[in-house]
């Protein structure tokens, strides 16, 4: 992937058709990267190259923008377990989970994002419920996400596993946790980091 200068050093660019960045739920040494069969959380920062149409002169993604996708992969076969997506107009972020009737919305929240601005996202998931935090605050809650064996779990960052419908965004400070984060966890992290993120890329002197 392409690396861009960022407020914490470098960020991962996911713009246009890309080679997918795939994180296995369990690495070859047996270390767990994503708790796809139990409860957990994913926390990261995102900066879009587009603006929500709810914002004046918004230049939306134009197509559905995939922020995260968890797939069950077995050889050449793959199936989506759940997907975090932004609508084509850039006004809504939705979490979809696989059901017997296909992908269904689990939770949804409105957004008004400006191109070039960093936003903090947290996705909590577990056997009973899921939650989405935006910029340090709880934005939506929903039902549980599909559980899949870690041996087949693959987390794709910023696009589908085919490298299409990319987020049109940069990703930074990506963390995975083996337990859901509380409101306090999320708000404290936001308080500690949001001012730094707003400063943008660090200077050559700071490097």
Secondary structure, DSSP 8 states (H G I E B T S, - for coil): -EEEEETTEEEEEE-SS---EEEESB-TTS-BS--TTS-EEEEEEEEESS--TTSTT----SS-EEEEEEEEEETTEEEEEEEEEE-TTSSEEEEEEEETTEEEEEEEEE----TT-EEEEEEEE-SS-EEEEETTEEEEEE-------TTTEEEEESS-TTS-S--SEEEEEEEEESS---HHHHHHHHHHHHHHHHT-S--TTT-
